[in-house]
Amino acid sequence: MRILILTDIYNRPETETFIGLKKAGIDIELLVRSEPPYPRAQEAGLTSKEFVVQGRFDFKAILSLRKELKEGKFDILHVFNNRAASVGFLASIGLPIKIIAYRGIVGNVSFFSPNSWLTYLNPKVRRVVCVAEAIRTHFLQMRFLGLQLNPEKFVTIHKGHELSWYQKQATDLNQFGIPQGAFVVGFAGRDRPRKGIEVLIEAVNLLPRNVDVHLLLVGKMYRKKLMEKIAKSPRKDNIHLAGYRHDAPQIAAACSIFALPSLAREGLPRAVIEAMAYGTPALVSDTGGNPELIKQGECGYALPAGDAEKLSEAILELYNNPVKLKKMGAAAQKQIDDNFNNRQTVEKTIALYRKVMKNP
């Protein structure tokens, strides 16, 4: 099999998957943006070329990719974002290349959207790899005048990690004004309303006054509504803004629990996986792929989206039970190692390639 990958960046889970594919004997080549390559990609001998896709209808990229595909070196084009999927389809018109697409979030696909027909709904796209079962389920529940999508087209392959990636020392939280030994609820992510940060702040506000909990928010926080929510909080002195950080996983390792109270469209959140890999229990909402990461009550809790009261109760339970907190942390690591490891990702991806090759 000869596979051409079209993606934007080298992040570790994807790149380790590419390395695993190459080690398994898959002939793989990458077209990637010009960000500095992940060092292990070079060490593993992955072949890559700089390839920039500016948009869904980037004419220059389409022609350049079509030139690559016309040489007939590749059997499968595996695309990893919306722009790549659209450019890949347009570049492959009339060519025998098979396309596999990747989908990382729930929703925003419709029978009425022309863009959707240029990507995930297009017959030229033989398979759509869904990073969470919730994404696959969303596709299969789409209906229009009796029309529904072929379930064989949509395949769930979790983007696996390895515990060995998460061995760096936990970050010292004193630099954020957090006392040594404090109970810390961590969050890391983009400042978007659907991430539910306001719900998390409200949950902390609802805690009894004698409960000394600190909330640490990692990421660029800038929305006016969010800043006002923090300023009005009775616990504002215990809410800390870390800004954008390169050591977000190590910060999560230093937290007592990690929370992601998303309101909608969550895929399989990497921040939660990183926290769990470091042995930090997770409190997540029950939206999207969040619940797939959690064994309820064992390594964390999946709670009703938007329910600050339930989230507050879960924080309080773990605050009052350090033995259970420690046990949950160990279970969180085991959950990632057993069920969300990169070895499984590589095996399932190879199996998918083989299946696509057998079905012209």
N, C-alpha and C positions, 0 to 999 in steps of 0.2 A: 504493500500500500504506500502511496505517495500522497502526503497530506500537506496542504498549504494553509497556514494559519494567518489570518488577518486580524490584528488587534491593535490596541492603543499603547499599552504600557506593559512593562514587566513587573507584575506584582508577584509576591512569593507563591501563593497557592497555584495560580495559573502556570507560572514558570516551572515550578516543581513538577506539575503535571506534564508539561512539555518534555522536561528532562526524563521523567519516568517513561514516557512514550518512546523516546529515542533509545533509552536503555533496553526497552522491550523489543527493539528491532524495527520500530516504525520509522519510515523515511519521512522526516518532518522538516519543513522550512518555514521561517517566520517572516512576515512583513509587519513591521512595527514602527511606531513613531520614534523620533530621535532622542528620547530621554535616555540618560545613561543606562546601559543594560545591566540587569541584575548579574552580579559577578559569577554566580554559579552557572548561569546560562552559557557564559563564555567557557568556563572550565569544563562543562559537559560537552562542548563542541557543537552547540546548537547553531545552525546556520540562520542568519537573519539579515534582512535588508531594511534600510530606512524607507518607510512608506507612510506618507501623511494623507489622511482623508479629512478634508475640511467640512464636508457636509454630505447629505444623502445624494446629491446630484453633482458631486465634484467631477466635472468632465475630465479633468487631467488625470485624476485617480482612476476613473473608469477606463480610460484608454490605456493607461499604464498597466492596470491589472489585466485587462483583456489581452494585452501583449504577452504577459506571463502565462496566462491560461491557454492561449492559442499554441504555445510551444508543445503542449500535450504532455508535460512532465508530471502532472498531478491528477489524482483520481478524485480527491475530495478537497473542497474549499471549506474550511471551518472558520466562521466569522463570529466575533465576540461583542458586537454592539450594533445599535441601529444603523449608524452610518455605514459600517462595514457590510452589514446585511444588504442594504440598498445598493451600494456600489458593487458588491459581489454579484447580485442578481443581474444588474444592468450590464456588467462586464461579461457575464457568462451566456447572454442570449445567443442561442444557436450553437453553443458548445456543449460537449458531453459531460462537463464537470458536474459532480454532485455537490450540493451545498448543505452544510449543517450549520444551524444558527444557535446562538446562546441567548437565554433570557434570564435576567437576574432579579426582576421585580414583578409583582402582581399587577395586572390591569394595564390600562392605557393602550389596549389593542381592541380594534373594533372591525366588524364587517363593513362598516360605513366609512372607514378611514383608508384613503388611497395609500398612505404610507404603510399601513398594515399589510396591504396586498403586495407591496414591494419588498416585504420582509417575511414575517412569520407565517402569513396566510398564503403566500405564493406557492403554487405547486412545485416550482423549481427547488424550493427548500425541502429536502427529503426528511429531515428530522430537526426538531427544536429541542435542545438540551435545556431543561428547566432546573435551576439550581435548588429548587424546593418543590415538594409535591403540591404545595398550595398553588404554585404557578401553573403546573400541569392541570390541576383541577379547574382553575379559572378558564383555561383554554377549552377544556372539555365541556364546561357548562355554558359556553357561548352558543346562542341559538338565534336563527333568523329565518322565519317562514319555513320551519321544519329543517332548515339546513344546520348541520353540526359538523364539527371537525373530526377527522379520523384519529382515534385515540393512539394508533401506532406511530403517528407522526411526532408525538410529544413524549419525551423520555426524561425521567428525573435522575439527575446525577448530582449529588451534593458535592460542593467544592471542598475537598478535604484538606485538613491540616495535619501536622505532626507535632507531638509534644516536644520533640527535640529542637524545634524552632524557637521554643519559648523557655530558654534557660538563663536569660540575662537577669541580673539582680533587679528586684523591685525598686521603683523610684522612691526617693525620700520625699514624703509629702509635706515635710516641714517648710519647704520652699514656697508652698502655697498658703502658709499660715495655719496649717492643720497640726494640732498637737500630737506628739508621739503617743501611739496606742489608742487614738480616737477611733470611733466607729464611723466609717466613711462609706457613703453610697456614691458610686462612680457612674458617670455617663460619658460616652464618647460618640460623636457623630456630627453631622451637619445641622446647622440651625435652621430647620424647616418645621413649619407647623405640624406636619404629619408625624414628626418624631416624638411628639407628646411631651416635650420638656416642661411645659407649663403644668401638665398633669403630675409630673414628678415633683415639681416644686410644691404644688398643692398637697401632695401626699406627705411631704416632709412637714409642711405647715400643720397638718392634722395630728402629728405625733404629740403625745402628752408633753407638757412643759418640762418635766424632769428628765426627759429622754434627750441625751446629748449626742446628736447625730450631725455629721458634717456632710454636705453635698458638694461634690467636685465635678464640674462640667468641663469636659475637654472638647475643644473645637472652637471655631470662630463664632462667637455669640454676638449678634449685632441687632436683631430685630427690636424695634421700639417696644412692642407689646411684651416681649420677654424681659427686657430690661426693667420695664415698669413693674412686672410681676415680681422680679427679684427685689427691687427697691421697696415694695410694699410688704414684703414677707416679714413676719415677726422673727424669722430666723435668718435674716439677711446677712448677719455677721458670720453665719456658719455656711454660707453659700459661696463657693470659691470658683472663679473663672480662670482656667488654666490657659485658654487660648489654644491655637493650633500647636500640636506637639508631635515630634517624630517618635517619642517613646510612649505612645498611648497604651500599648499592651503592658508595658512595665508599670505604668500608672494604675491600670486595672488590677495588676497583681498586688499592688499595695493597698487596694480598697477592700473593705469587708464584704461588700456585695456589689454587683454591677446591675444597673437597671436600664432597660430599653422599652419604654412604654409607648411604642409606636401606635399611631391611630389608624394607619392604613398602608397598604401596598408594600409591606416589608417582604424582602426575599429571604435570604439566609444570611443574617447580619454577621459580618466578619468580626466586628467589635465584640460581640457576645462570645463567639468561638474563641477569640484570643483571650478574653477574660477567663472563660472556663478552662482553657488549656493551662492557665496559670493557677488553677485551683480556686477561682473566685466564683461563688454561686451566682446565678443570674435570676433576676426578676424581669420577665418580659410580658408584653401584652399578647393576647391570643389572636393576633392578626397576622396574615401572610404565613411565612415559614417559621416564625418565631417558635411556635409550640413544638415543631419537629426537633428542636434542639434540646428540649426539656423532658426529663422523666419527672413527672409532677410529684413534688414533695421529696424527691431524692437528690436532685442536683440543682433545684431551683423551683420557681413557680411560673406558670403561664396564667396571667390574670386578665379579666375582662378589659378590653381596650377602653380608655377614657375614664376608668373607675379609680379615682384617686383614693377613695376610702379603702378599697381592697388592697391597693398597693401599699398604703400606709400600714394596714394590718400585717402585711407580709414583712415589711421592714421591721416593725415592732417585734414580731415573733422571733426573727433571727437576732435582733438586738438583745432580746432577753434569754436567748438560748445559744451560748457560745459553743457548746458541745455539738449541737445540731448543725451549727454554721460550719464547723470544721469538717464534720462528716459529709455535709453537702459539697464542700469544696473538693474533697477527694473524689466524690462521685461525679462531679463536673468534669474533672480530668479524665476519669475512666470513660465517661460518655463520649468525649471527643476521640479518645484513643480507640475505642471499640467501634464506634458508629460513624464517625466523621473524619476518617483518616485519609490521607492522600493516596495511599496504596489502593484503596477501593476505588477512588476516582480514576486512577490510571487503568485499572482492570475493566471498569465499566465503560470507559471511553474506547478502549481497544475493542471490546465486544460490540459496541455501537458501530464503529468503523467497519468491522467485519460484516455486520448485518446489512449495512448500507451497500457494501460492495457486492453482496450476494443478491441484492434486489435492485436491478437496473432501473 
